[in-house]
Amino acid sequence: MSSTKLFIMLPVMLAARKLDGEDPKVVNLLRLAYGGIQACCVLLVLFTYIRSTAAAQKAQGTIYVPPPPQPFADPNGKKKYTEVKYGTHLVSTARSLLGSTLFGICMTVGLHLYKGMVVGLAIQTIMGPINLLENPLVKALVFGNGLRREDKIFSEKAAAELTDADEIVDESGNPVPRQTREGRVSASFEDLLLDTWDAGNKADVGKLLAAVNKQNCNFKTSESSWTPLMVLSGLNASGVRDAIRQLIEIGADPRIVDGEGWNSLHWAAFHGSVEAARELVKDESLISVKDKDGKVPLEMAKSEGNTDVAKFLEASRNTETTGTNETSTGLRKRK
C-alpha cells in the first residue's frame, strides 16, 4: 500500500468509526453516497474494459511482465518476468479489474445488509474510487493518453530489453528455456517489425528501414496484417516522415488495410503522428477511406483526442473539397 493511500485511509477509518450506525438518517445518507459513487465506478470500469478489449484486437507482440511488488522480496534476487501476449494481458487485466470491482461491491453490500456493518460502507465510499484511480488501465485509458506502448503501464519489457539477469516464465509459471527466448528474439523480419513497434517513440527507425526492400515492403504480420508502413505511421519517433517517404518510393502501398480496415493514415490518426499524416495525405484517396466501423481517419483522430492530427486532416480535407468544387464550377462554366 502506498504511503499516500495509507495517509488517506487512516483518517477515513477513524472518522467512519464515529458514525452513528443506529441513526436511520445517517445510514440512508451513507447508502445513497455509496450507491452513487460505486455506480460511477462501475461505469468507469466498464468503459475501461470495453476500450481494453477493443485495443487488444489490434495489439500484437509478446511482452514480459514483472510480478506485483512484494514487500519482503529480495532486492538482489533475479527479477522474474512472465511471458505473455500483449493483447491477452490487456484483456485479462481489464477482466480482473471488472471482477474485483463487482466482487468488492457485493461483499460490502452483503456485510452491510446482513451484519449491519456501517464502517465498511463508509470506508469503501472513499477508498473505492481511490483504488480505481490507481489502476494503470484506468489511468491510461480514462485520464491519460491511451495505451501507448512506450508508456509501459505494466512495467513490462520488450524482448530486446531482457538481460541475462532476468528470469522468464510462461503463464503457468514454468521457466522458458534460454534457447527458446533467443529464437524468439531472432532477426526475422516480423520480429524486427514488432520490436520496432514495442519500442514506441524510442524506436530505431533506421534499423527497420535498412531491413525493408522491394520484396517485403508490403509484408503483413501473421496476426493482424500490419505492414511496415502502418507501424511507422503509428510512431512519433525521429525520422518517421523521411522513412515513410522512402518506403513509398520503393513500393510500399499506404492504401493496404489491416484486419480492422485501417490504412496507414488511420494509424497516424489513431496514434497522433502528425509527421506521418503530412507525408501520407499526399495520397488524397486515404482521407476518405472508412474502416470496419465506418470511421475515416479524421473521425478517428477526433475520437482519440489527437487534435493536431485532426486539425491537419480537417485542413487537408477542406483543401481537397475546395479543389473539387473549383473544378466542377469550371466545367459548368465551360458548358
C-alpha positions as CSV (number, residue, x, y, z in Angstrom):
1,M,0.0,0.0,0.0
2,S,1.4,3.4,-1.0
3,S,2.1,6.0,1.7
4,T,-0.4,8.4,0.1
5,K,-3.2,5.8,0.3
6,L,-2.3,5.0,3.9
7,F,-2.4,8.7,4.8
8,I,-5.9,8.9,3.4
9,M,-7.2,5.6,4.7
10,L,-6.3,6.1,8.4
11,P,-8.3,9.3,8.9
12,V,-11.2,7.7,6.9
13,M,-11.2,4.7,9.2
14,L,-11.2,6.8,12.3
15,A,-14.0,9.0,11.0
16,A,-16.0,6.0,9.9
17,R,-15.9,4.5,13.4
18,K,-17.6,7.6,14.8
19,L,-20.6,7.3,12.6
20,D,-23.9,6.5,14.4
21,G,-24.9,3.3,12.8
22,E,-28.2,3.3,14.7
23,D,-29.4,6.6,13.2
24,P,-31.6,5.8,10.1
25,K,-30.9,9.2,8.6
26,V,-27.1,8.7,8.7
27,V,-27.4,5.1,7.4
28,N,-29.6,6.2,4.5
29,L,-27.3,9.1,3.5
30,L,-24.3,6.7,3.6
31,R,-26.2,4.2,1.4
32,L,-27.0,7.0,-1.0
33,A,-23.4,8.2,-1.2
34,Y,-22.0,4.7,-1.5
35,G,-24.5,3.7,-4.2
36,G,-23.9,6.8,-6.3
37,I,-20.1,6.6,-6.1
38,Q,-20.0,2.9,-6.8
39,A,-22.4,3.3,-9.8
40,C,-19.9,5.8,-11.2
41,C,-17.0,3.4,-10.5
42,V,-18.8,0.5,-12.3
43,L,-19.4,2.7,-15.4
44,L,-15.8,3.8,-15.3
45,V,-14.6,0.1,-15.1
46,L,-17.0,-0.9,-17.9
47,F,-15.7,1.9,-20.1
48,T,-12.1,0.8,-19.4
49,Y,-13.0,-2.9,-20.1
50,I,-14.6,-2.1,-23.4
51,R,-11.7,0.1,-24.6
52,S,-9.2,-2.5,-23.4
53,T,-11.0,-5.2,-25.3
54,A,-11.1,-3.1,-28.5
55,A,-7.4,-2.2,-28.2
56,A,-6.5,-5.9,-27.6
57,Q,-7.8,-6.8,-31.0
58,K,-5.1,-4.7,-32.6
59,A,-2.4,-5.4,-30.0
60,Q,0.5,-7.6,-31.2
61,G,3.7,-8.9,-29.9
62,T,4.9,-10.5,-26.7
63,I,5.7,-8.7,-23.5
64,Y,7.4,-9.7,-20.3
65,V,5.5,-8.6,-17.2
66,P,7.0,-8.4,-13.7
67,P,5.0,-9.7,-10.7
68,P,3.3,-7.2,-8.4
69,P,5.7,-5.6,-5.9
70,Q,6.3,-7.8,-2.8
71,P,7.1,-6.0,0.5
72,F,9.7,-8.6,1.5
73,A,11.2,-9.5,-1.8
74,D,15.0,-9.9,-2.1
75,P,16.2,-6.7,-3.8
76,N,19.3,-8.6,-5.1
77,G,17.4,-11.6,-6.4
78,K,16.7,-12.4,-10.0
79,K,13.8,-10.5,-11.5
80,K,11.1,-12.8,-12.7
81,Y,9.1,-11.8,-15.8
82,T,6.0,-13.6,-17.2
83,E,6.0,-14.0,-21.0
84,V,2.5,-13.2,-22.3
85,K,0.9,-11.8,-25.4
86,Y,0.2,-8.0,-25.0
87,G,-3.4,-8.3,-26.1
88,T,-4.0,-11.3,-23.8
89,H,-2.6,-9.4,-20.9
90,L,-4.6,-6.4,-21.7
91,V,-7.9,-8.3,-21.6
92,S,-7.0,-10.3,-18.5
93,T,-6.1,-7.2,-16.6
94,A,-9.3,-5.4,-17.6
95,R,-11.4,-8.5,-16.8
96,S,-9.6,-8.8,-13.4
97,L,-10.4,-5.2,-12.7
98,L,-14.1,-5.6,-13.5
99,G,-14.3,-8.8,-11.5
100,S,-12.6,-7.4,-8.4
101,T,-14.8,-4.2,-8.5
102,L,-18.0,-6.1,-8.7
103,F,-16.9,-8.6,-6.0
104,G,-15.9,-5.8,-3.7
105,I,-19.3,-4.1,-4.1
106,C,-21.1,-7.4,-3.4
107,M,-19.0,-8.1,-0.3
108,T,-19.5,-4.6,1.1
109,V,-23.3,-4.6,0.4
110,G,-23.7,-8.1,1.8
111,L,-21.9,-7.3,5.0
112,H,-23.9,-4.2,5.4
113,L,-27.3,-5.8,4.8
114,Y,-26.7,-9.0,6.8
115,K,-24.3,-7.8,9.5
116,G,-25.3,-4.2,9.7
117,M,-21.7,-3.1,9.0
118,V,-21.6,0.7,8.5
119,V,-17.8,1.3,8.9
120,G,-17.0,-0.8,5.8
121,L,-19.6,1.0,3.7
122,A,-18.1,4.4,4.8
123,I,-14.6,3.3,4.1
124,Q,-15.4,1.9,0.6
125,T,-17.3,5.1,-0.3
126,I,-14.0,6.9,-0.1
127,M,-11.3,4.2,-0.8
128,G,-13.1,2.5,-3.7
129,P,-12.7,5.4,-6.2
130,I,-9.1,6.0,-4.9
131,N,-8.2,2.4,-5.6
132,L,-9.7,2.6,-9.0
133,L,-7.8,5.7,-9.9
134,E,-4.5,4.0,-9.1
135,N,-5.2,1.2,-11.6
136,P,-2.8,1.6,-14.6
137,L,-5.5,0.8,-17.2
138,V,-7.9,3.4,-15.8
139,K,-5.1,6.0,-15.6
140,A,-4.1,5.3,-19.2
141,L,-7.5,4.9,-20.9
142,V,-9.6,7.4,-18.9
143,F,-7.2,10.0,-17.6
144,G,-4.1,9.6,-19.8
145,N,-3.1,9.4,-23.4
146,G,-4.4,6.0,-24.1
147,L,-2.5,2.7,-24.5
148,R,0.9,3.8,-25.8
149,R,3.4,1.0,-25.7
150,E,6.2,3.4,-24.8
151,D,4.5,4.3,-21.6
152,K,4.9,0.7,-20.3
153,I,1.9,0.9,-18.0
154,F,2.5,-2.7,-16.8
155,S,6.2,-2.0,-16.2
156,E,6.8,-4.6,-18.9
157,K,9.9,-5.3,-21.0
158,A,10.1,-6.0,-24.7
159,A,12.1,-9.0,-25.9
160,A,15.1,-6.8,-26.8
161,E,15.2,-5.3,-23.3
162,L,15.7,-8.6,-21.5
163,T,19.0,-9.2,-19.8
164,D,20.8,-12.4,-18.6
165,A,19.7,-11.4,-15.0
166,D,16.1,-11.7,-15.9
167,E,14.3,-15.0,-15.2
168,I,11.5,-15.7,-17.7
169,V,8.5,-17.9,-17.0
170,D,5.4,-18.7,-19.0
171,E,1.8,-18.0,-17.8
172,S,1.8,-21.3,-15.9
173,G,5.0,-20.4,-14.1
174,N,7.2,-22.8,-16.0
175,P,10.7,-21.4,-16.9
176,V,11.2,-20.5,-20.5
177,P,14.4,-22.1,-21.8
178,R,17.0,-19.6,-22.9
179,Q,17.4,-21.0,-26.4
180,T,13.7,-20.6,-26.9
181,R,13.9,-17.0,-25.9
182,E,16.8,-16.4,-28.2
183,G,14.9,-17.9,-31.0
184,R,12.0,-15.5,-30.4
185,V,14.4,-12.6,-30.5
186,S,15.8,-13.7,-33.7
187,A,16.2,-11.3,-36.6
188,S,13.2,-12.4,-38.6
189,F,11.6,-9.5,-40.4
190,E,8.3,-9.9,-38.4
191,D,10.2,-9.9,-35.1
192,L,12.0,-6.8,-36.2
193,L,8.8,-5.1,-37.2
194,L,7.1,-5.9,-33.9
195,D,10.1,-5.0,-31.8
196,T,10.1,-1.6,-33.6
197,W,6.5,-1.1,-32.6
198,D,7.2,-2.2,-29.0
199,A,9.9,0.4,-28.7
200,G,7.4,3.1,-29.4
201,N,8.7,6.6,-29.9
202,K,12.2,5.5,-28.9
203,A,12.3,3.1,-31.9
204,D,15.3,2.9,-34.1
205,V,13.6,3.6,-37.4
206,G,16.8,3.3,-39.3
207,K,17.2,-0.3,-38.3
208,L,13.8,-1.2,-39.7
209,L,14.3,0.9,-42.8
210,A,17.6,-0.9,-43.5
211,A,15.8,-4.3,-43.5
212,V,13.0,-3.2,-45.9
213,N,13.3,-3.9,-49.6
214,K,11.0,-4.1,-52.6
215,Q,10.1,-7.7,-51.8
216,N,9.0,-7.1,-48.2
217,C,7.9,-3.5,-48.1
218,N,4.2,-4.6,-48.1
219,F,4.8,-7.6,-45.8
220,K,1.9,-8.3,-43.4
221,T,2.2,-9.7,-39.9
222,S,0.6,-13.1,-39.2
223,E,-1.9,-11.9,-36.6
224,S,-3.4,-8.6,-37.7
225,S,-1.9,-7.9,-41.1
226,W,0.3,-4.9,-40.0
227,T,2.7,-3.6,-42.7
228,P,6.0,-1.7,-42.1
229,L,4.3,1.5,-43.3
230,M,1.5,1.1,-40.8
231,V,4.0,0.6,-37.9
232,L,6.0,3.7,-38.9
233,S,2.8,5.7,-39.3
234,G,1.8,4.9,-35.7
235,L,5.1,6.2,-34.3
236,N,6.3,9.6,-33.3
237,A,9.9,8.6,-33.4
238,S,12.6,10.7,-35.0
239,G,12.9,10.3,-38.8
240,V,9.5,8.8,-39.3
241,R,8.4,11.1,-42.1
242,D,11.6,10.5,-44.2
243,A,11.3,6.8,-43.5
244,I,7.7,6.7,-44.8
245,R,8.6,8.6,-47.9
246,Q,11.5,6.2,-48.6
247,L,9.2,3.2,-48.1
248,I,6.6,4.6,-50.5
249,E,9.3,5.3,-53.1
250,I,10.3,1.6,-53.1
251,G,6.7,0.4,-53.5
252,A,5.1,0.4,-50.0
253,D,1.3,0.9,-50.5
254,P,-0.4,3.2,-47.9
255,R,-3.8,2.0,-49.2
256,I,-3.4,-1.5,-47.8
257,V,-5.6,-2.1,-44.8
258,D,-5.1,-4.3,-41.7
259,G,-7.5,-6.6,-40.0
260,E,-9.6,-3.7,-38.7
261,G,-9.8,-2.0,-42.1
262,W,-7.2,0.7,-41.1
263,N,-4.9,2.1,-43.7
264,S,-1.7,3.9,-42.8
265,L,-3.4,7.2,-42.4
266,H,-5.8,5.6,-39.9
267,W,-2.7,4.5,-37.9
268,A,-1.3,8.0,-37.9
269,A,-4.7,9.5,-36.9
270,F,-5.2,7.0,-34.0
271,H,-1.7,7.3,-32.6
272,G,-1.4,11.1,-33.1
273,S,1.5,11.1,-35.6
274,V,1.3,14.5,-37.4
275,E,4.6,14.0,-39.3
276,A,3.3,10.7,-40.7
277,A,0.0,12.2,-41.7
278,R,1.7,15.1,-43.5
279,E,3.5,12.5,-45.7
280,L,0.6,10.2,-46.2
281,V,-2.0,12.8,-47.3
282,K,-0.1,13.2,-50.5
283,D,-2.3,10.3,-51.5
284,E,-5.6,12.1,-51.1
285,S,-7.6,8.9,-51.5
286,L,-6.6,7.8,-48.0
287,I,-8.5,10.7,-46.4
288,S,-12.0,9.3,-47.3
289,V,-11.3,5.6,-46.6
290,K,-13.5,4.1,-43.9
291,D,-12.5,1.3,-41.6
292,K,-14.7,-1.6,-40.5
293,D,-16.5,0.7,-38.0
294,G,-17.2,3.2,-40.7
295,K,-14.6,5.8,-39.5
296,V,-12.4,7.9,-41.7
297,P,-9.0,9.0,-40.3
298,L,-10.3,12.4,-39.3
299,E,-13.1,10.9,-37.2
300,M,-10.5,8.6,-35.6
301,A,-8.2,11.4,-34.7
302,K,-11.1,13.4,-33.1
303,S,-12.3,10.4,-31.1
304,E,-8.8,9.8,-29.7
305,G,-8.3,13.5,-28.8
306,N,-5.4,13.9,-31.3
307,T,-6.2,17.5,-32.0
308,D,-3.1,18.3,-34.0
309,V,-3.7,15.5,-36.5
310,A,-7.4,16.3,-36.6
311,K,-6.7,19.9,-37.5
312,F,-4.3,18.9,-40.2
313,L,-6.7,16.4,-41.7
314,E,-9.5,18.8,-41.5
315,A,-7.5,21.4,-43.4
316,S,-6.4,18.7,-45.9
317,R,-10.0,17.6,-46.5
318,N,-11.2,21.2,-46.9
319,T,-8.4,21.8,-49.4
320,E,-9.4,18.7,-51.3
321,T,-13.1,19.7,-51.3
322,T,-12.3,23.2,-52.4
323,G,-10.2,21.9,-55.3
324,T,-13.0,19.6,-56.3
325,N,-15.6,22.4,-56.2
326,E,-13.5,24.7,-58.3
327,T,-13.1,22.1,-60.9
328,S,-16.8,21.4,-61.0
329,T,-17.6,25.1,-61.3
330,G,-15.1,25.5,-64.2
331,L,-16.8,22.6,-66.0
332,R,-20.2,24.2,-65.6
333,K,-18.9,27.5,-67.0
334,R,-17.4,25.8,-70.0
335,K,-20.8,24.2,-70.7
